[in-house]
């Protein structure tokens, strides 16, 4: 049987002159017909610039027991490509009381166990005259999206259009989600709780806030006595959860892929409490407030993202569906194919902490790296090698000792040759450079595919990423030890006690689905959908606006059986909870236990094609949340569903 995924690949390989978003291994990603203006990623010199280690975000003040921040999203230029190449206009977060803190990726929020963090999030996407700034990237206004031009009756909808529109160029909605946070509903960054900047020139009739903004604004005021000002939303994070590696990023309905690709994202590290280790056990410190971003730090967060650039330094993101599979229309009203949205996007450069292919001088000692796959759609398979161009799969030069995942420490350290990371997953890892001589050069490489991931091994089941570009990530250069390494041997490390969840009171079946075009003669995907199953075990795909079907009892523990009816793996993220992976079972086979590195608490899990992925979670905060695929192109086009914890879910 030729699956649709194979058909898609076949489609892009046979059409002469098609724009090909991915290619066979060993060839440049855009070999056939690169879009006009695209910077050839092969021409970008690698390992030219030192890694930026984002310092801690400075607090604005203290409010009672809470650390208080005022953090805006702004537009600015940054040197992402090596010096000598143009700067790139990006968006990111920074502290409004510390203008030097605006950086992509954002500075790290350092949080303490049981000490609340309150943040006023400000949409400052305005120019110096106070007028709104349009999006840097092509917004497809035909999706079910925030849709500010729809006004209060048409916002958060899929607009009815009679002709194919151009990209939306109006004011940009944002709403920030703390990914991994045990957030109360009003502070979770619900996709329909977005808000526009308070700009002078918002067109008449536009909705300035999402459908749920006012409801959560009132709830926050009731709880904390603070009123949200226009163009802002204040959220409070209680930090009443195990310490872990979280991150904050935009979550606006139907625009997350573009808002996050433009830059706004940062780490949020929760520390201390019984779920953490004493300070001296693990390599550290991490940079504090005001730290030199090129200083000597032994705990370093690494946000890995794929991006593409135009020759003028600007970010490239496709502005037509034709980029994905050559389908150049007809679009509206003749077909059901969105004219601008791409089902996935794979950039042709690798960016770590906001710089393409950086290098890091590492001493002969241990380091703690907190990896984040911050890509839109790309699954990463990371490995440290000494021979950069070795045939993939390449031999690992050193092991990763993984000690944690999204929700904190694993029950025990796990030694791994490679890290498989889907978009949004985190890996807390110790790497030991002690036994390498000064001057040794090592490379972090990526063996994941330049195309959707379906499981398997590089070189056998899929071509590994391009050896010259996306197959390389960053370089380590070994330098002398500057001070004694007092951190503990990861092989003998005792991690904090791990308390698994209790017995479930309910099991529910949910589904992952792809929707094919109904346009005659075209078989490409037009959206991805979550859903349920019927009594016969067949998928029942559901859209964002359908009535809530996932409605756990407050305080209950549930098993979710995630049936993946598509041909690709999807990273499934559930808000509010940190869950355990129970097992995975092929539709026609036996269950297997979670991977060794999946035995802790997680908020995102890879659901493989034609398998049931079982997770167990405790739903202990009431209210309205979402679960979704973290391939953000999918999330933006229906692969997200609201869910509700507790009695009386809202009707659509
Ligand atoms: Cu997906």
Boltz pocket constraint, residues with backbone or C-beta under 6 A from the ligand:
constraints:
  - pocket:
      binder: B
      contacts: [[A, 528], [A, 569], [A, 570], [A, 571], [A, 629], [A, 630], [A, 631], [A, 634], [A, 635], [A, 639]]
      max_distance: 6.0
